[in-house]
Amino acid sequence: MTLTVRPGTRVTFRTSPSTKTDPAFWHPGTELAVAGSLVVQGTPDAPVRFEGDGPWGGLVAAPGSSVELRAVRVRGAEEGLLCVGATCRLEATRFEGCEYGVVLGPAARLEVADSEVVDARVGVVDARGEGGLPPGLRVAGSRDAPRLTVPAPPRGVSTLVPRPEAPGRMELLGEYTVAGEERWSGEVILSGRVTVVPGAVLTLAPGTRVAFRKRDTNRDGLGEAELLVLGGIRSLGEPGRPVVFESAEPEPTAGDWDKVSLIAAEDPENRFQYTVFRHGTQALHAHFSRFVAEGCLFEDNLRAVQFQESEGARIVGSVFVRNKQALRFRDSKTAVLSSRFVDNLYAVHAFRAELEFRDNRVEGSVLGGFLARESRVVLAGNALGGNRDGVRVREPGSRVVARGNRVWDSGEDALSLSRVEGHLEGNAFAGAGLDLVSLEDSPVGLAGNAFGAAGRHALHLGGGGGVEATDNYWGPPGPEARIHHGVDDPALGLVRWAPARERAPALDLPPVAW
């Protein structure tokens, strides 16, 4: 479809009161998401205006879409224009007062004439992995940086999984109910909703393939077939014989089917082991449920795993690769252990949660790395490299304890805390477009950390509170030059850094073997 906006139009985006973000969308705030074509026909005498009555998401050019903005004013958005795998043309367009003016994701194509970004926190974020901007885009008045580059995501990640042998084949047309103890094996084709009712248990034998035909009655481009579990599920794959959930279409794409959804399924034996999820909208979803996912692969989904109000969720030894968003959850207590997140657009987002995040590796999250809001987080032994941002924790009520983590080559900050309490100990930070550690009104103690190279500061303080930072290694030319605090701006608190380590721990942050 094509939406055309005529000269002189004013579009106002109201602030969203919801914390929900459906997998098809990009921001928790109100946004205009384009999957077809957007043509905005402003003129110098009658520009088109996109603005909010409060915080709003911005304009999104989704993969395969096209956006043409002529004589447009975009004001106050989180990301004025997010272009991912799309073609965007800007002429006489101005982004003003946005957090980020223009964000270019993978495979974005941008043509610009006489356009500008003014008064943004960051003017342009370039995550295309190629560098260089068209000459027609000016950036002025950026508070943190005019332009930041996100490292190219890792390449050569292999997720080759043998297709399970399917000695038998069963196709379930339309609605189907599992009412007792039922066991599937071989190949099972679904075209509608299969419901496992309360008290019933569905078991999937090693090597089972469950394939979903794409059924799209509302023509939104997303498949609707799903497996709804109100009782119990046991997905019992084995090494070399995984259970596979994927599209049945000849040319599968993310969003061909809806989800495996656990609703009020608090069976303590709910389990997915050596299970592959591909091409789902929100491939594994849980609400008021318990489950363990161990040794699983989540690949090419819009959202790989989403859950809420689920106290027993646990993810161990699993791999998330090339998903739009890997893991999102809220109002839950969970553990994510010894797992790998690689080449996802967004990696992890926790909201009002208690999270143990230990011994994981997060790489190549080009639009968002690790974000926790209003959450209590333990980070231990993780390796996060080549992400747009390393770790962000936000909002009052949050607490973070970070020990023994390595964060390197972040496009923005390696670790950023805003109104958060906690403690950082024994971490190594090296390489950031902005700051290695950014603290805004966050009374956090730092001890035994190592700081390598940074685009701006090793430690950047915001707000009036002070910070204790003892026995850290700051690197040359020493803490006096690498810390931004009340000595540089009287409105800020002070960092008390003495003593400083003279010898550096390992800061080269070599790749972890997987």
C-alpha positions in Angstrom: 0.0 0.0 0.0 1.0 3.6 -0.5 0.3 6.5 1.9 0.6 10.0 0.4 0.7 13.1 2.6 -0.2 16.4 1.0 1.5 19.8 1.5 0.8 21.6 4.7 -0.4 18.5 6.6 0.4 18.3 10.3 0.5 14.8 11.9 0.5 14.7 15.8 1.6 11.5 17.5 0.1 11.0 21.0 2.3 9.4 23.7 1.5 5.7 24.1 0.5 4.7 27.6 1.2 1.1 26.9 4.4 -0.9 27.6 3.5 -3.4 24.9 5.4 -3.6 21.6 4.1 -6.1 19.1 6.8 -7.9 17.1 5.7 -6.3 13.8 6.6 -2.8 15.3 9.8 -1.2 16.4 9.3 1.3 19.3 7.3 1.1 22.5 6.2 4.7 21.6 3.7 5.6 18.9 5.3 5.3 15.5 4.5 5.4 11.8 5.8 2.1 10.5 6.1 1.7 6.7 6.1 -1.7 5.1 4.9 -0.4 1.7 5.5 3.1 0.5 5.3 6.6 2.1 5.3 9.7 -0.1 5.3 13.0 1.8 4.8 15.9 -0.6 5.6 19.0 1.4 6.6 22.3 -0.2 8.8 25.1 1.0 5.7 27.3 1.6 3.6 24.4 3.0 5.9 21.8 4.8 4.5 18.7 6.3 5.0 18.4 10.1 5.4 15.2 12.1 5.5 15.9 15.8 4.4 14.5 19.2 2.4 15.9 22.1 5.1 14.1 24.2 7.7 11.3 23.5 7.0 9.3 20.4 8.8 6.6 18.4 9.4 8.2 15.0 9.2 7.2 11.3 10.2 3.6 10.5 11.1 2.4 7.0 10.9 -1.4 7.4 12.7 -3.9 5.1 11.5 -3.7 1.5 9.7 -0.4 1.9 10.3 3.0 0.3 10.0 6.4 2.0 10.2 9.8 0.2 10.2 12.9 2.4 10.1 16.3 0.7 10.0 19.5 2.8 9.2 17.7 6.0 9.8 18.7 9.7 10.2 15.8 12.1 10.3 17.0 15.8 10.9 15.3 19.2 11.0 11.7 18.2 13.1 8.9 19.7 14.5 8.1 16.3 13.4 10.7 13.7 13.9 8.2 10.8 14.8 4.5 11.2 15.7 3.0 7.9 16.3 -0.8 7.8 16.7 -2.6 4.5 14.6 0.1 2.8 15.1 2.9 0.3 14.8 6.4 1.8 14.9 9.7 -0.1 15.2 13.0 1.7 14.8 16.5 0.2 14.6 19.8 2.2 13.8 17.7 5.3 14.7 18.7 8.9 14.9 16.5 12.0 14.8 18.7 15.1 15.1 17.9 18.8 15.1 14.1 18.3 17.1 11.7 20.5 18.6 10.3 17.3 18.1 12.1 14.0 18.6 9.4 11.4 19.4 5.7 12.2 20.6 3.6 9.3 20.2 -0.1 9.8 21.6 -3.0 7.7 21.0 -2.7 3.9 19.6 0.8 4.2 19.8 2.9 1.1 19.7 6.7 1.6 19.6 9.5 -0.9 19.7 13.1 0.5 19.4 16.6 -0.9 19.6 19.8 1.3 18.5 18.1 4.5 19.7 18.4 8.1 19.6 17.1 11.7 19.6 19.8 14.4 19.6 19.6 18.2 19.7 15.8 18.5 21.5 13.9 21.2 23.1 12.0 18.3 22.8 13.2 14.8 23.2 10.0 12.7 23.8 6.4 13.8 25.1 4.3 10.9 24.8 0.6 11.4 25.2 -0.4 7.7 28.8 -1.5 8.2 30.0 0.5 5.3 30.6 4.1 6.4 30.1 7.3 4.5 27.0 9.5 4.3 25.6 11.3 1.3 26.9 14.9 1.2 23.4 16.4 1.3 22.8 15.7 5.0 24.1 18.3 7.5 24.3 17.7 11.3 24.4 20.6 13.8 24.1 21.1 17.5 24.3 17.4 18.5 24.6 17.1 22.3 26.7 13.9 22.4 28.0 13.2 18.9 27.2 14.3 15.3 27.7 10.7 14.0 28.3 7.3 15.4 29.1 4.1 13.6 28.1 0.6 14.8 30.6 -2.1 14.0 29.7 -4.5 11.2 28.0 -7.7 12.7 30.0 -10.9 12.8 29.9 -13.0 9.7 30.2 -16.8 9.0 27.8 -17.8 11.9 26.7 -21.3 11.0 23.4 -22.7 12.3 23.3 -25.8 10.1 20.8 -28.1 11.8 20.1 -31.5 10.2 16.5 -31.8 8.9 14.8 -34.4 11.1 13.9 -37.6 9.6 10.1 -37.8 9.2 9.0 -41.4 8.8 5.4 -40.4 9.2 3.3 -37.4 8.1 0.2 -35.9 9.6 -1.7 -32.8 8.5 -4.1 -31.1 10.9 -6.6 -28.8 9.0 -8.1 -25.9 10.9 -8.8 -26.1 14.6 -7.5 -29.2 16.5 -7.6 -30.0 20.3 -5.1 -32.1 22.3 -7.4 -33.4 25.1 -5.2 -36.0 26.8 -1.8 -37.5 26.5 -0.7 -37.2 22.9 2.7 -37.8 21.3 3.8 -36.5 17.9 6.6 -37.8 15.7 7.6 -37.5 12.1 6.2 -34.5 10.2 3.2 -32.6 11.4 1.6 -29.9 9.2 -0.6 -27.2 10.9 -2.8 -24.7 9.1 -4.8 -23.3 12.1 -4.7 -23.3 15.9 -3.9 -26.5 17.8 -4.9 -26.2 21.5 -3.5 -28.3 24.3 -6.3 -28.0 26.9 -5.7 -27.7 30.7 -4.6 -31.1 32.1 -3.5 -32.4 28.7 0.2 -33.0 27.7 1.7 -32.9 24.2 5.0 -34.7 23.8 7.2 -34.2 20.7 9.6 -37.0 20.0 13.2 -36.5 18.9 13.3 -35.6 15.1 9.8 -34.3 14.9 9.2 -31.5 12.4 6.2 -29.2 13.0 5.6 -27.0 10.0 3.0 -24.2 9.8 1.2 -23.2 6.6 0.8 -19.5 6.2 -2.7 -18.4 7.0 -3.3 -14.6 6.8 -7.0 -13.8 7.1 -6.6 -10.1 8.0 -4.0 -9.5 5.3 -1.4 -7.9 7.6 1.4 -10.1 6.1 1.7 -12.2 9.2 0.7 -15.9 9.6 -1.8 -16.9 12.2 -1.3 -20.6 12.7 -0.2 -21.4 16.3 0.2 -24.0 18.9 -1.6 -22.9 22.1 -0.6 -24.7 25.3 -2.9 -24.4 28.3 -1.8 -27.7 29.7 1.7 -29.1 29.3 4.3 -29.5 26.5 7.5 -31.6 26.3 9.6 -30.9 23.2 12.3 -33.6 23.6 14.9 -33.1 20.8 18.3 -34.7 21.0 21.7 -33.7 19.5 21.5 -34.5 15.8 17.7 -35.1 16.1 16.2 -31.8 17.1 12.5 -30.9 17.2 11.9 -28.2 14.6 9.1 -25.6 14.5 9.2 -23.7 11.1 7.3 -22.5 8.1 5.8 -25.0 5.7 6.0 -22.4 2.8 8.3 -23.1 -0.1 10.1 -19.7 0.4 9.8 -19.2 4.1 10.2 -15.8 5.8 10.0 -14.5 9.3 6.3 -14.1 10.4 5.0 -17.0 8.3 3.4 -18.4 11.5 2.4 -17.0 14.8 3.8 -18.7 17.9 4.0 -21.6 20.3 2.2 -19.9 23.2 2.0 -21.1 26.8 -0.9 -19.4 28.6 -1.4 -20.1 32.3 0.6 -23.3 31.7 2.3 -23.6 35.0 3.2 -27.3 34.6 6.7 -27.5 36.1 7.7 -30.0 33.4 7.1 -27.7 30.4 10.4 -28.1 28.5 12.0 -27.4 25.1 15.3 -29.1 24.7 17.3 -29.2 21.4 14.4 -27.5 19.7 14.7 -25.2 16.7 12.3 -22.2 16.1 12.3 -20.5 12.7 10.1 -18.0 10.8 7.7 -17.2 13.7 6.1 -13.9 14.6 6.9 -14.4 18.3 8.1 -17.9 18.1 8.0 -18.9 21.8 5.6 -17.0 23.9 4.5 -17.4 27.6 2.1 -15.7 29.9 1.6 -16.8 33.5 3.6 -19.9 32.7 6.7 -21.9 33.5 9.1 -23.3 31.0 12.8 -24.2 30.4 14.5 -23.8 27.0 17.8 -25.6 26.9 20.1 -26.2 23.9 17.6 -24.4 21.6 18.1 -22.5 18.3 16.0 -19.4 17.5 16.7 -18.2 14.0 15.0 -15.8 11.5 12.0 -14.9 13.7 10.4 -11.5 14.2 10.6 -12.0 17.9 12.3 -15.2 19.1 11.1 -15.4 22.8 8.6 -13.2 24.6 7.1 -13.8 28.0 5.4 -11.9 30.8 4.2 -12.6 34.4 6.2 -15.9 34.2 8.2 -16.6 37.3 9.7 -19.9 36.1 11.1 -19.0 32.7 14.7 -20.2 32.2 16.9 -20.2 29.1 20.1 -22.2 29.1 22.7 -22.9 26.4 20.7 -21.6 23.6 21.5 -19.6 20.4 19.6 -16.6 19.0 20.7 -15.6 15.5 19.3 -13.2 12.8 16.1 -12.4 14.7 14.5 -9.0 14.5 14.4 -9.1 18.3 15.8 -12.0 20.3 14.4 -11.8 23.8 11.8 -9.5 25.4 10.1 -10.0 28.7 8.4 -8.1 31.6 7.1 -8.7 35.2 9.0 -12.0 35.5 11.9 -13.6 37.4 14.2 -15.4 35.0 17.7 -16.7 34.3 19.5 -16.6 31.0 22.7 -18.7 31.1 25.5 -19.7 28.8 23.6 -18.6 25.6 24.7 -16.7 22.5 23.0 -13.8 20.8 24.5 -13.0 17.4 23.5 -10.8 14.5 20.0 -9.9 15.8 18.7 -6.4 15.2 17.8 -6.1 18.9 19.1 -8.6 21.5 17.6 -8.4 25.1 14.9 -6.1 26.6 13.8 -6.7 30.2 11.1 -4.5 31.9 10.1 -4.7 35.6 12.0 -8.0 35.9 14.5 -9.8 38.0 17.2 -11.3 35.8 20.3 -13.3 36.2 22.3 -12.9 33.0 25.4 -15.1 33.3 28.1 -16.4 30.9 26.3 -15.2 27.8 27.8 -13.7 24.6 26.0 -10.9 22.7 27.4 -9.7 19.4 26.3 -7.7 16.4 23.1 -6.3 17.8 23.0 -3.4 15.3 19.9 -1.5 16.7 19.9 -2.4 20.4 22.0 -4.6 22.7 21.0 -5.2 26.3 18.4 -3.0 27.8 16.7 -3.3 31.3 14.1 -0.9 32.7 12.8 -0.8 36.2 14.6 -4.1 36.8 17.0 -5.8 39.2 19.8 -7.4 37.2 22.8 -9.5 37.9 25.4 -9.5 35.0 28.3 -12.0 35.5 30.9 -13.4 33.1 29.2 -12.1 29.9 31.0 -11.0 26.7 29.3 -8.2 24.7 31.0 -7.0 21.6 30.2 -5.0 18.4 26.7 -3.9 19.5 25.1 -0.5 19.0 25.2 -0.2 22.8 26.6 -2.7 25.3 24.5 -2.6 28.5 21.8 0.0 29.3 19.8 0.0 32.6 17.2 2.7 33.1 14.7 4.2 35.5 14.1 4.3 39.3 13.8 1.0 41.1 16.5 -0.5 39.0 19.6 -2.2 40.5 22.5 -3.7 38.7 25.4 -5.8 39.9 28.0 -6.4 37.2 31.0 -8.6 37.8 33.6 -10.0 35.5 32.0 -8.9 32.2 33.8 -7.8 29.0 32.3 -5.2 26.8 34.1 -4.0 23.7 33.6 -2.1 20.4 30.2 -0.5 21.2 28.8 2.0 18.8 27.6 4.2 21.6 28.3 3.5 25.3 29.7 0.3 26.7 27.6 0.6 29.9 25.0 3.3 30.5 23.0 3.6 33.8 20.3 6.2 34.5 18.8 6.5 38.0 20.1 3.1 39.0 21.8 1.7 42.1 24.4 -1.0 42.1 28.0 -2.1 41.9 30.4 -2.7 39.1 33.4 -4.9 39.9 36.1 -6.6 37.8 34.7 -5.7 34.4 36.8 -4.8 31.3 35.6 -2.1 28.9 37.4 -1.2 25.7 36.2 0.6 22.6 33.1 2.8 22.5 31.8 5.6 20.2 31.0 7.7 23.2 31.8 6.6 26.8 32.8 3.4 28.4 30.7 3.9 31.5 28.0 6.6 31.6 26.3 7.3 34.9 23.3 9.6 35.2 22.1 10.1 38.8 23.3 6.6 39.6 25.0 6.0 42.9 27.0 3.1 41.7 30.3 1.9 43.2 33.2 0.9 40.8 36.1 -1.3 41.9 38.7 -3.3 40.1 37.5 -2.4 36.6 39.7 -1.8 33.5 39.1 1.0 31.0 40.5 0.9 27.5 40.1 3.3 24.6 36.9 5.4 24.2 35.6 7.9 21.8 35.0 10.4 24.6 35.4 9.5 28.2 36.2 6.4 30.3 33.7 7.5 32.9 31.1 10.2 32.2 29.0 11.5 35.1 25.6 13.1 34.8 23.6 14.6 37.7 24.6 15.9 41.1 25.4 12.7 42.9 29.0 11.5 43.6 30.5 8.1 42.8 33.1 6.0 44.5 35.6 4.5 42.0 38.5 2.9 43.8 41.3 0.6 42.6 40.4 0.8 38.8 42.8 0.9 35.9 42.1 4.0 33.8 44.7 3.7 31.1 46.7 6.6 29.7 46.7 9.5 30.2 45.2 8.7 33.6 41.9 9.3 35.5 42.2 13.1 35.6 41.9 13.3 31.9 39.5 10.3 31.4 36.8 11.2 33.9 34.1 13.8 33.2 32.6 15.0 36.5 32.3 18.0 38.8 35.8 19.1 38.2 34.8 19.8 34.5 31.2 21.0 35.2 30.3 22.4 38.7 26.7 21.1 38.2 27.9 17.5 38.4 28.9 15.3 41.3 32.4 14.2 41.9 34.1 10.9 41.1 36.5 9.8 44.0 38.9 7.6 42.1 42.0 7.2 44.3 43.9 4.9 44.3 44.3 4.0 40.6 45.8 0.7 39.4 49.0 1.2 37.5 49.0 -2.2 35.7 46.3 -3.1 33.2 44.4 -6.4 33.2 43.9 -7.9 29.8 42.1 -5.3 27.7 42.4 -6.9 24.2 39.2 -8.9 24.9 39.9 -11.8 22.6 37.0 -13.7 21.1 35.4 -16.4 23.2 35.5 -19.9 21.7 32.1 -21.4 21.1 
